[in-house]
Amino acid sequence: MIRLGLVGCGHWGTNYLRIFRLMEGVEVVTVSDVKPEPLAKVRKQYPSIQTPGDFSKVLEDPKIDGIVIATPASTHNAFIRSSLQARKHVLVEKPLALEETQSRALVELADTSRRILMVGHTFLYNPAVRKMKEIIEKGVLGKIYYLHATRTHLGLIRDDVSALWDLAPHDVSIFSYLLDQEPRKVSAIGTACLKEGIPDVAFINLFYADGIIGNIHLSWVDSNKLRQVAVVGSKARVLFDDLNTLERIRIFEKGVSIDKPYENFGEFQLLLRDGDIISPKVTAEEPLRNVCNEFIDSIRTGKRPLADARNGHRVVRTLCAMQKSIQSEGEPVLVEEEETPLPSRGRQ
């Protein structure tokens, strides 16, 4: 039996509780939150679950194997550190931390404590995103030219982080997963429309090897809710629309390529191709449930999860570069290689 403690019982915490409660061989022992209202709801719905107000009591409980952290991003570093020091496995909502030095230190702490540290990059566990990767690896798109993501919604405004840290982790992790590489440099601009000092709109460019570029549009203030990722190649384009429940993935076989080798502009000719729009089958699975399943499996087997601490750290490094670029009004910022390699031993 794997026993868990949950910290934070807001929107995402409630979803984690729902899923883990239904998993065989898993027991949610405690739920902790700084607000009394969500704890009162837990006590009413699940009388068997303990609801201590003091998080240290959760850490001291020897029956708890892992801790699920669904608290505001600004609190992640402290909660993760204390949990790992108490030798608990950890699943934390994105982002892993808000500073590169913090996220690297957490990777090292997870390694030395030999505990799983997993980040909730849920789109890496989305069947539609995995289908996109399968399509790319099969060569359906041909040579990859660029990626574009739009993540806008007139909705939740956070007080502790900007839209960059709230929304961009999704698309940064998706791009890296699809391309099997991290960006070499980034350029970003943003503005604060609603609250001074907290950018709620951003336009971001990412530069990868082989001339591939990525572009992300983020907004908390756009009334048109969009959740889309497109990958454009020499043979076709694939679109993931998370709000389209009937056709989450569509492949557009229309494209353009150079007809033949050329030596001068007079010989230059483009070949336009028209083709079908294909909607491949995507399995109906809840991404968050897949995240939870992999966390439990990793605890049981010691196998490193896809969204492990290193993956989370690489996303944080990219986000930090984006933030520097926004602060310098769009100046390109290198996502530099690690000066010293991260440890490779241990369960992580």
C-alpha positions in Angstrom: 0.0 0.0 0.0 1.3 3.4 -1.0 0.3 6.1 1.4 0.1 9.8 0.4 -0.2 13.2 1.9 -1.7 16.0 -0.1 -0.7 19.6 0.4 -3.1 22.2 -1.1 -6.7 21.4 -1.7 -7.8 24.0 -4.3 -8.7 23.2 -7.9 -5.8 20.9 -8.7 -5.5 19.5 -5.2 -9.2 18.4 -5.4 -8.5 16.6 -8.7 -5.5 14.8 -7.3 -7.5 13.7 -4.3 -10.3 12.4 -6.6 -7.9 10.3 -8.7 -5.7 8.9 -5.9 -8.7 7.9 -3.9 -9.9 5.6 -6.7 -6.5 4.0 -7.3 -6.0 0.4 -6.1 -3.2 0.0 -3.6 -3.1 3.8 -2.8 -4.4 5.5 0.3 -4.6 9.3 0.9 -3.8 9.6 4.6 -3.7 13.3 5.1 -4.8 16.5 3.4 -3.3 19.8 4.5 -4.2 23.4 3.5 -3.7 26.8 5.0 -7.4 27.6 4.5 -9.9 26.0 6.8 -12.8 25.9 4.2 -11.3 23.2 1.9 -10.3 21.1 4.9 -13.8 21.3 6.2 -15.1 20.0 2.8 -12.6 17.1 2.9 -13.6 16.1 6.4 -17.3 16.1 5.4 -16.7 14.1 2.2 -13.9 11.8 3.4 -14.1 11.4 7.2 -11.3 8.8 7.3 -8.7 11.4 6.0 -6.8 13.3 8.6 -6.7 17.1 8.0 -3.8 18.5 10.1 -3.3 22.3 9.9 0.4 21.9 10.6 2.4 20.6 7.6 5.2 19.4 9.9 2.8 16.7 11.2 2.5 15.4 7.7 6.3 15.2 7.4 6.7 13.4 10.7 4.2 10.7 9.8 6.2 7.6 9.1 3.2 5.9 7.4 3.3 8.5 4.5 5.4 7.4 1.5 4.9 10.4 -0.8 3.6 13.9 -0.8 1.6 15.6 -3.5 2.1 19.4 -3.6 -0.7 21.4 -5.3 0.1 24.8 -3.7 0.9 28.2 -5.3 4.1 28.2 -7.4 6.0 30.5 -5.0 5.7 27.9 -2.2 7.0 24.9 -4.2 10.6 25.2 -3.4 10.1 25.2 0.4 7.5 22.4 0.4 9.6 20.1 -1.9 12.8 20.7 0.1 11.2 19.8 3.4 9.5 16.8 1.9 12.6 15.4 0.4 14.5 16.0 3.6 11.9 14.0 5.4 12.6 11.2 2.8 9.2 11.4 1.1 8.7 11.0 -2.6 7.2 14.1 -4.2 4.8 15.0 -7.0 4.5 18.7 -7.4 2.5 20.9 -9.7 4.4 22.9 -12.3 6.7 24.8 -12.2 9.3 22.9 -10.1 10.6 26.2 -8.8 10.9 29.9 -9.7 14.7 30.1 -9.8 17.2 28.1 -11.7 19.5 27.6 -8.6 16.5 26.4 -6.6 15.4 23.8 -9.2 19.0 22.5 -9.6 19.4 22.1 -5.9 16.1 20.2 -5.7 17.3 17.8 -8.4 20.5 17.2 -6.4 18.5 16.7 -3.1 16.2 14.2 -4.8 19.2 12.3 -6.0 21.0 12.2 -2.6 17.9 11.3 -0.8 17.1 8.6 -3.4 13.5 9.8 -3.7 11.3 10.3 -6.7 10.7 14.0 -7.6 8.1 14.4 -10.3 6.6 17.5 -11.8 3.0 17.7 -13.0 3.7 18.6 -16.7 0.3 17.1 -17.6 0.6 17.7 -21.3 3.4 15.2 -21.6 0.8 12.6 -20.5 -1.9 13.8 -22.8 -2.6 11.1 -25.5 -3.1 13.9 -28.2 0.4 15.3 -27.5 1.9 11.8 -27.6 0.1 11.2 -30.9 1.7 14.4 -32.2 5.1 13.0 -31.3 4.3 9.7 -33.0 3.3 11.5 -36.2 6.6 13.5 -36.1 8.8 10.5 -35.5 7.1 8.6 -38.4 8.2 11.5 -40.7 4.6 12.4 -41.7 5.5 16.2 -41.4 8.8 15.9 -43.2 11.4 18.5 -42.1 10.2 20.5 -39.1 10.1 24.2 -39.8 8.5 25.7 -36.7 6.0 25.3 -33.8 3.4 27.7 -32.6 1.3 27.6 -29.5 -1.6 29.8 -28.3 -2.7 29.7 -24.7 -5.2 32.5 -23.9 -8.1 32.9 -21.6 -9.9 35.7 -19.7 -9.8 33.8 -16.5 -7.7 32.9 -13.5 -5.3 35.7 -12.5 -2.6 34.6 -10.0 -1.0 36.9 -7.4 2.3 35.2 -6.9 3.5 34.6 -10.5 3.1 36.1 -13.9 1.3 34.5 -16.9 4.8 33.4 -18.1 5.3 31.1 -15.1 1.6 30.0 -15.0 1.1 29.2 -18.6 4.4 28.8 -20.5 5.6 25.7 -18.6 2.9 23.8 -20.6 4.2 24.8 -24.1 7.9 24.8 -23.2 7.6 21.2 -22.0 5.5 20.2 -25.1 8.0 21.8 -27.5 11.0 20.1 -25.9 9.1 16.7 -25.8 8.2 16.9 -29.5 11.7 18.0 -30.6 13.8 16.0 -28.1 15.8 19.1 -27.4 15.9 22.3 -25.5 16.0 25.8 -27.0 19.4 27.4 -27.4 18.1 30.9 -26.9 14.9 32.8 -26.3 13.4 36.2 -26.9 10.3 37.5 -25.2 8.2 40.6 -24.6 5.4 41.0 -22.2 3.2 43.6 -20.5 1.1 44.0 -17.4 -2.4 45.1 -18.4 -4.1 44.4 -15.1 -1.6 44.5 -12.2 1.6 46.5 -12.3 4.7 44.3 -12.1 3.0 41.1 -13.0 3.0 40.5 -16.8 -0.3 38.9 -18.0 0.5 38.9 -21.7 3.6 37.6 -23.4 4.9 36.8 -26.9 7.8 34.4 -26.9 10.2 33.1 -29.5 12.4 30.1 -29.0 15.4 29.1 -31.2 16.3 25.4 -31.6 19.0 23.5 -33.5 18.6 22.9 -37.2 17.0 26.3 -37.7 13.7 25.3 -36.0 11.9 28.1 -34.2 9.0 28.1 -31.7 6.5 30.8 -30.9 4.2 31.1 -27.9 1.4 33.6 -27.3 0.2 33.7 -23.7 -2.5 35.9 -22.2 -4.7 36.1 -19.1 -6.7 38.9 -20.6 -7.8 37.7 -24.0 -11.5 36.9 -24.0 -11.0 34.2 -26.7 -10.0 31.0 -24.9 -7.6 29.0 -27.0 -5.4 26.0 -26.2 -3.6 25.1 -29.5 -0.2 23.8 -30.6 0.7 23.5 -34.2 3.8 21.9 -35.8 4.5 22.9 -39.4 6.8 20.8 -41.6 7.8 20.5 -45.2 5.2 17.8 -46.0 2.3 18.6 -43.6 1.1 20.4 -40.6 -0.4 18.9 -37.4 -2.6 20.8 -35.0 -3.5 19.9 -31.5 -6.6 21.7 -30.2 -7.3 20.8 -26.6 -10.7 22.4 -26.6 -11.9 20.4 -29.6 -13.3 17.3 -27.9 -14.2 15.6 -31.2 -11.0 16.2 -33.2 -8.1 17.0 -30.8 -5.5 16.2 -33.6 -5.8 17.1 -37.3 -3.1 16.6 -39.9 -3.2 19.0 -42.9 -1.4 17.4 -45.9 -1.2 20.6 -47.8 2.3 22.0 -48.0 5.0 23.6 -50.1 8.5 22.5 -51.0 11.2 23.3 -53.5 10.6 21.5 -56.8 14.3 20.7 -57.6 17.8 21.9 -56.9 18.5 25.4 -58.3 21.5 27.6 -59.0 19.8 31.0 -59.5 16.4 32.7 -58.9 15.3 32.1 -62.4 15.5 28.3 -61.8 13.8 28.6 -58.4 10.4 26.9 -58.3 8.0 26.0 -55.5 5.9 22.9 -55.5 2.5 23.4 -54.0 0.7 20.3 -52.7 -2.9 19.9 -51.8 -4.1 17.0 -49.7 -6.5 15.6 -47.2 -7.2 16.7 -43.7 -6.9 13.7 -41.4 -8.2 13.3 -37.9 -6.3 10.4 -36.4 -7.8 8.4 -33.5 -6.7 9.6 -30.0 -7.4 7.4 -27.0 -9.7 8.9 -24.4 -7.6 9.1 -21.2 -7.4 11.7 -18.5 -3.8 13.2 -18.6 -3.8 13.9 -14.8 -4.7 10.3 -14.1 -1.7 9.2 -16.3 0.5 11.5 -14.2 -0.8 9.9 -11.0 -0.3 6.4 -12.3 3.3 7.1 -13.3 4.1 8.6 -9.9 2.8 5.6 -8.1 4.6 3.2 -10.5 7.9 5.2 -10.0 7.6 4.9 -6.3 7.0 1.1 -6.6 9.7 0.4 -9.2 12.2 3.2 -8.8 11.8 3.9 -12.6 12.5 7.5 -13.5 9.2 9.2 -14.7 9.1 11.1 -18.0 8.4 14.4 -16.1 11.2 13.9 -13.6 13.1 16.5 -11.7 15.6 17.0 -14.5 12.9 17.6 -16.9 11.3 20.2 -14.6 14.7 21.9 -14.1 15.2 22.3 -17.8 11.8 23.9 -18.1 12.7 26.3 -15.2 16.0 27.2 -16.9 14.1 28.1 -20.1 11.5 30.1 -18.2 14.2 32.1 -16.4 15.8 33.0 -19.7 12.4 34.2 -20.9 11.9 36.3 -17.9 15.3 37.9 -18.4 14.4 38.7 -22.0 11.1 40.3 -20.9 12.9 42.4 -18.4 15.3 43.6 -21.1 12.4 44.3 -23.5 13.0 41.4 -25.8 16.8 41.1 -26.0 17.7 37.5 -26.9 18.9 35.4 -23.9 21.0 32.3 -24.2 19.7 29.1 -22.4 23.3 28.2 -21.5 24.5 24.7 -20.9 25.0 23.6 -17.3 28.5 24.4 -16.1 28.6 21.1 -14.2 26.5 18.1 -15.1 23.7 17.0 -12.9 24.3 13.8 -11.0 23.2 10.7 -12.8 23.1 8.2 -9.9 20.2 7.4 -7.6 16.5 6.8 -8.3 16.1 10.0 -10.2 
